[in-house]
Amino acid sequence: MIEIGHVRAWISNFSAAISSRVEELNGLDAALADGDYGSSMRRGLDAAVTTADELETSSIGELLKAIGMALVSAMGGTSGPLVGTFFLRMGTSLGDVDRTDVASWAAAMRAGAEGIMALGGAAPGDKTMLDSLLPAIEKLEASVDETPAAAIAAAKVTALDAANATSDLAARRGRASYVGGGGVGHVDPGAIGMSIMFDALDCAMAGS
């Protein structure tokens, strides 16, 4: 089972991983947009960790919704509402539970991705975070009979492979769509961010 302790470790790991790669992520973003994606994510996740640490709850849903609100408030810009919505929708989907299974977790992540699509108007193939997130969710959905650790480990690999494959895509949304050739040859920083998120979740589940 995926327990609330895993969720707390996930957010802590995600924040630490982003912090260690801020300059790399900013560099990727500079090729396509404003060059502040890493800094923005670090700011948001720092706030999310503080919120999680201060929130005494046994509810995964409550915790994820609080994290989502912290991300929206602290990040701002384009990414903040999108990433925040992902966690808010996850929290709403999972509800007041202190543990959950792979199928429910995958459904919650699917709800989060649908929230991103509804808010941002992007679709698969547009060269956005969705191009890593959705394939990883599909892998989770295909792995519901596996243990949570095994399912998430497989999704992590899919997320990274899909993120790297965004270098072949031409952007159809956002600032990257105005870059020559739609940014072909550059990986999408948001997609890399999602691969880091899945890696952080995998680390949280290690040994489970």
C-alpha positions in Angstrom: 0.0 0.0 0.0 1.0 3.6 -0.5 0.8 5.3 3.0 0.7 8.9 4.1 4.3 8.5 5.3 5.2 7.7 1.7 3.5 10.8 0.5 5.4 13.0 3.0 8.7 11.4 1.9 7.7 11.9 -1.7 7.3 15.7 -1.4 10.5 16.0 0.7 12.4 14.0 -1.9 10.9 16.0 -4.8 11.9 19.3 -3.2 15.4 18.1 -2.6 15.9 16.7 -6.1 14.6 19.9 -7.7 16.8 22.0 -5.5 19.9 20.0 -6.6 19.0 20.6 -10.3 17.8 24.2 -10.3 20.5 25.5 -12.7 20.0 22.5 -15.0 16.3 23.1 -15.2 16.7 26.8 -15.6 19.1 26.2 -18.5 16.6 23.9 -20.2 13.9 26.5 -19.8 16.1 29.3 -21.1 16.2 27.5 -24.4 12.5 27.6 -24.7 11.0 30.2 -22.3 12.0 32.5 -19.4 14.7 30.4 -17.9 13.1 30.3 -14.4 11.4 26.9 -14.3 13.9 25.4 -11.8 13.8 28.4 -9.5 10.0 28.5 -9.6 9.7 24.8 -8.8 12.2 25.1 -6.0 10.2 28.0 -4.5 6.9 26.1 -4.7 8.3 22.9 -3.3 10.0 24.6 -0.5 6.6 26.0 0.5 5.0 22.6 0.0 7.4 20.9 2.3 6.9 23.6 5.0 3.1 23.1 4.7 3.4 19.3 4.9 5.7 19.5 7.9 3.3 21.8 9.7 0.1 19.9 8.8 -0.9 17.3 11.3 -3.2 14.9 9.4 -3.6 11.3 8.7 -5.5 12.0 5.5 -3.6 11.7 2.2 -6.3 13.8 0.5 -6.0 16.6 2.9 -2.2 16.6 2.7 -2.1 16.6 -1.1 -4.7 19.4 -1.3 -2.6 21.5 1.2 0.5 20.9 -0.9 -1.4 21.9 -4.0 -2.5 25.2 -2.5 1.0 25.9 -1.3 2.4 25.3 -4.8 -0.2 27.6 -6.4 0.5 30.4 -3.9 4.3 30.2 -3.9 5.1 29.5 -7.5 2.8 31.8 -9.4 3.5 32.2 -13.1 2.3 29.5 -15.6 3.7 26.4 -13.8 2.3 27.1 -10.4 -1.4 26.8 -11.1 -0.8 23.7 -13.3 1.4 21.8 -10.8 -0.8 22.9 -7.9 -3.9 21.7 -9.7 -2.3 18.3 -10.2 -1.9 17.9 -6.5 -5.3 19.4 -5.7 -7.1 17.0 -8.0 -5.1 14.1 -6.7 -6.2 15.0 -3.2 -9.8 15.3 -4.1 -9.7 11.9 -5.9 -8.1 10.0 -3.0 -10.1 11.6 -0.2 -9.9 11.0 3.5 -7.7 7.9 3.5 -4.3 7.2 5.2 -3.3 4.5 2.7 -4.2 3.5 -0.9 -3.5 1.0 -3.6 -1.9 1.3 -7.0 -5.3 1.5 -8.9 -6.6 4.4 -6.7 -3.2 6.2 -6.9 -3.1 5.9 -10.7 -6.7 7.1 -10.9 -5.8 10.1 -8.7 -2.8 10.9 -10.9 -5.1 10.6 -13.9 -7.5 13.1 -12.3 -4.5 15.4 -11.7 -3.4 15.2 -15.3 -6.9 15.9 -16.5 -6.9 19.0 -14.3 -3.7 20.2 -16.0 -5.3 19.7 -19.4 -8.5 21.5 -18.5 -6.6 24.5 -17.0 -3.8 24.8 -19.5 -5.5 23.6 -22.7 -2.5 21.4 -23.6 -2.7 17.9 -25.1 -0.3 15.0 -25.5 2.3 15.9 -28.1 2.3 19.6 -27.4 5.8 19.4 -25.8 4.7 20.0 -22.2 4.9 18.3 -18.8 2.0 16.1 -20.0 4.3 14.3 -22.4 6.1 12.7 -19.5 3.3 12.6 -17.0 0.7 10.9 -19.1 2.9 8.0 -20.3 3.9 7.4 -16.7 0.3 7.3 -15.6 -0.5 4.9 -18.3 2.3 2.6 -17.1 0.9 2.8 -13.6 -2.6 1.9 -14.9 -1.1 -1.1 -16.6 0.7 -2.2 -13.5 -2.2 -2.3 -11.0 -1.5 -6.0 -10.2 2.1 -5.2 -9.2 3.2 -4.1 -5.8 3.2 -0.3 -5.4 7.0 -0.2 -5.3 7.3 -2.2 -8.6 4.5 -0.2 -10.3 6.0 3.1 -9.4 9.6 2.0 -10.4 8.3 1.1 -13.8 6.4 4.4 -14.1 9.6 6.2 -13.2 11.5 4.7 -16.1 8.6 5.5 -18.5 8.5 9.1 -17.2 12.2 9.7 -17.9 12.2 8.0 -21.3 9.1 10.1 -22.3 10.7 13.3 -21.0 13.8 12.8 -23.0 11.7 12.0 -26.1 10.2 15.5 -25.9 13.4 16.7 -27.7 11.8 15.3 -30.9 8.6 17.3 -30.4 7.7 20.7 -31.8 5.9 22.8 -29.2 2.3 23.7 -29.9 1.6 25.5 -26.7 3.3 28.3 -24.6 6.4 30.3 -25.2 8.2 27.3 -26.7 5.9 27.4 -29.6 7.4 30.7 -30.7 11.0 29.3 -30.7 12.4 28.5 -34.1 11.3 25.0 -35.1 9.1 24.8 -32.0 12.1 23.9 -29.9 12.9 20.7 -31.6 16.2 19.4 -30.3 15.5 20.6 -26.7 13.8 18.6 -24.0 10.9 20.2 -22.3 11.8 21.3 -18.7 8.3 20.6 -17.4 8.5 17.0 -18.7 11.9 16.6 -17.0 10.3 18.0 -13.8 7.6 15.3 -14.0 10.3 12.6 -14.4 12.0 14.0 -11.3 8.7 13.8 -9.5 8.3 10.1 -10.3 11.9 9.4 -9.3 11.2 11.1 -6.0 8.1 8.9 -5.5 10.2 5.8 -6.4 12.8 6.8 -3.7 10.0 7.2 -1.2 8.7 3.7 -1.9 12.1 2.0 -1.8 12.0 -0.9 0.6 8.2 -0.9 0.8 
